[in-house]
């Protein structure tokens, strides 16, 4: 077998979830603040009311305030108007229709990372601004990969922060995953080079590389990120095989500028959304999917290992609109 498919990974995780309270329940709970904002607003707008131009305008404004963005909000409202204009609708009907349209936007980007074992290792580099949750995300994804039988190693590449190195080492002990690290202040590119060299020798399946948090307006820090990539290519000219941008959902529309900035520096191949449980801005995931079309590999709704899972567009859309899974 050269590749484990996203479907196989999701099926294994779904079986695990049957014994752990259910991912959809955690997702719905984690998106509670976002869904409460949308559900409450839609309920206030629509008791039994005709879907007039005025009602559509008010609905569009509500969606914009829920961080769905101007373009995406207009697209959702336009689809709703096409099928229901001038009809009497309830809040539940509006939420159901919006969830269906949001799922259509999200479906093309729902894509778990496919690990090609021919690489040995498949190298995944993580980037993002300070505080986005990169280190924790790496550990959670390492646990997911280990769960489906892959040999995984992590690299403590945030050498600026001793706490980040220690945090990854604690996670490594917890999930039984080796962590390649150096002393704080070491050269991150040199560490990445040595880690990849070791992983190739050991025939590791997946190598997950942490990096220091970077403010997108700091050109020196961005330059260091490109240096890490250049150094990796000296060992394997196809590495990194994925470059994942970790985004904190609490920043809302600011996530758009982060995607733009990092894409201008590195080849961002996909996104992971974190901290959805601490935000009322979960709608930004739909807006990002609509605007950039980048794969959304996983979403996080809590601190535990079980609170990050491959992205399910339909479950996400329905949870965002406060609807139970069918």
N, C-alpha and C positions, 0 to 999 in steps of 0.2 A: 504493500500500500504506500503510495507516495503522498497522499493527501487525505486528511480527514475532513469531511464536508461539514458545513455549518448545520445542515439538517441532522446529521448524526450527533453533533455536539448538543444541539437543542433537545433532541429526543432523550439523550442521557440525562440532561439537566432537568427536563420535565419529569422524568421518572423519580429523580431525587426529590423534586419539589412535592411529590405526592406525600412524602413522609415528613415534610418540614413546614407545613402550614400554607404552602402555595405561593408562588411568585406573584400571581395576579393580585392576590390579597395585599401583599406587601407593596406592590406597585400602586394600587389604588389608595392605600393608606399614605404612601410617600408623596403622592401627587395631591393630597387632600387640600393643601392651601391653594394650589392652582385651580383645582376643580371647584372649590367653594366659591372662588371669585367669579368664575364663569357661570356656575350653576345658579348662584344667587342673582347675578345680573340678568341672566336669561329668564329666570322665573319672574323677576320684577317686570321685565319687558313684555312677557307673553303670559297672560292668563289664558284667555281665549281671545285672540286678536288677529285681525287680518294682516297678512304680510304685505303691507303697503310700502311705498317709497320711504315714508317717514320711519316706519318700523325697521326697515332694512338699514337706513342710515344710523339709527340708534344702535342697532346690533353691530354694525361695522365699527363704530366708535368703541363699543365694549370690547370687541376682539382686539382692537389695537391696544387698549389699556392692559389687556392680558398678555401682552408681549408677543402677539402673533404677527405684528408688523403691518404696515399699511398695505403692501402688495398682497400678502397672504390673506389678510382679513378681507380685502376686496374680492379675491378669488373665491373664498369660502362663501361669502354673502352672495356673490354672483351665481354660484352653483345652486344655492338655496332658492334664489329668486327664480331661476329658470324652471324649477320643478314645482314651486309652491306659491308663486306670486299671486297676490290678491285672494289667497285662500285663508281660511281661518285655521290657525295653528296654535298648539299648546307649547309650553316651554319644553316639555319632554320630547315632543316631536322635533322641535328645533335642535335640541341637543343631539338627538339621534341622527338627524340629517348632517349636522356639522361634524359629528364623530366619523360618519361614513366618508365625508369629503376629506377630512384631515387624514384618515387612514390611507386614502388614495395618494395623497401627497407623500406620506411617509413610506409607503410600501416599497418604492424603488430604491430607497437608501438603507433599508433594513438588511444589513449584511454582516454576519459575524466574520471575524478574521479567519481566513483559510490558511492553515499551516502546511506549507509544502515541505515535506520531510526530505526531499532531494537536496535541500540547501545544507542541512546539518551544520550550523543551526539556521533556522529561520529567524532573522534579526528584526526586532521591533523596537524602534526608538520612540520615546515619549517626550513630548514637549508641551509647553503651556506657561502661562503667567504664574507669578507667585501665588500660592494658596489655592490653586485650582484642584488639588487632590491627586497629583500625578503619582506620588509614592504609594499611596493607599490603592490607587487604581491598578498599578503594576502588580501589587501583591494579590489583589482579588482576581485579576486575569490569570496570574500564575496558578492560582488555585483552580480556576476553571479548566485551564489546559492540563494540569495534573489529573484532574478528575476524569478526563477522557483518555488518560494513559500516556500522555506525552512527558518526555524528560525535559525539565525546565530549569533554567538558571536565571538569576536576576543580577543586575549590575548597579551598584550604588553610585551612580554617576553624578549625583548632586553633591559634589565634593566641597561646595562652599559651606554647607551646613552639617555640622557633626550630628545634629538631631535627625537629619534625613537619613544619614548612614545608619544610625542606631535604629531608627524606625524600620527601615527595610530589613535589617538583621533580625529584629524581633519578629517581624512578619515571616521571614524565612524560617526561623525556628518553629513558628506556629504551624506552618503549612508543609514543613519538611522539604524546603527548597533551598539549594545552595545560593549564597550571596557573594559575589565577587566585589571586594571593596579595597580601598586604600585609606591612608590617614587623611583627615580633613585638610583641605588646602592643596591636595595633590592635583596634578593635571588631569582633567576629565577626559581629554582626547587620548592621552596615553593609557589611561585605565580602560577605555573602550577598546583600544587596539589589543591590549593584552587579554582582555576578557574574551574577545572574539577569537583570538588565536587559541586560547585554552579550550573554548567551546568546540572549535573545529577538531582539535585533537581528541577530545572526549566524545565526539559525535553527539553532542547535545541536540535535542530536537528544536528547542525554542530558547532564544536569548532575549530577555527583556531589559532594556537599558533606560534607567532613570536619567534625567538631566536637571540641572538647576532651573528654578523658576526664572522666567525672563520677562521683564517689562518690555512691551512691544515698542517703546520709544527709546530703548537703549541699544544703539547700534553695535556697541562693543560686545554685549552679551549675545546678540543675534549672530555676530561674526564667530563667536566661539561655537555656537551650535553647528554652523556650516563646517567648522574645523573638525568637529567630531565625525561628521559624515565623510569628509575627505579622508580621514584617517581610517575609518572602517573600510572604505573602498580599497585601501592598500592591502588589506587582508583578503577581502572578497569584493570584487568590483560590482557585484549585484546588490550589496548591502548598503543601507538597511532595506529590507524587503517590505517593510511597512513603517510609516512615520505617522504616529497618532497624536493628534492634538486633543488634550484634555481640557474641557471647558466646564467652568463652575456655573451652574444654571442660575445662581442668585444674581449674576451680573446682567441678566436680561439682554436687552438689545446691544449692550456693549460686546456681546459675544461675536457679533458680526464683524466688528473692527479687528478683533483678535484673529478671526479666521483669515481675514484679508491680509493682515500683517504677516502672519506665519506662513501663509501660502506664497507670499512674495519672497520669502527667504528659503524655505525648504519645500520639498514635494510632500505636502500633507496628503496622506492616502485615506484617512478616516478620522472620525470623531468619537470621543467618549464623553457623555454628559454626566456630571457628578452633582451631588447636593440638591437633587430635585425635591427632597423631603424638607429642605430648609427654605424653600422659595415659593412664591406665588406666581412665578414667571415661567412655568413649565411650557407655556405656549411657544417660547422661543425655539424649542426643538423643531416644531412644525415650520416656523419661519426660516430656520437655517436649512432645513431639508429643501424647502421651496426655492430658496435663493441660490444655494451652492451645489446641491445635489451630491454632497460628499457622503460616503457610507457612514451611518451611525452604527457603530459596532456594539455598544453596550450603554446601559444607563444605570446610575446608582441612586438608590433611595434610602441610604442609611450607612451605618458604620460597619456592620458585620459582613462576613464573607458572602453570606446568602443575599445581601442587599444589592449586589450588582449582577446583572444578567444580560445575555444577548438581547438586542432590541427587538421587540415584537410590536409592529406598527398598529395593529388593530387593538391590542390590549392597551397600548399607550393612549391611543386616540379616545377610546371609550373611558379610560380612567381619568383622562384630562377633562372630559365633559361630565364626570360624575356618574357614569353609567356602569352597571354591573356587567361582568362578562357574560356572554351568551353561550 
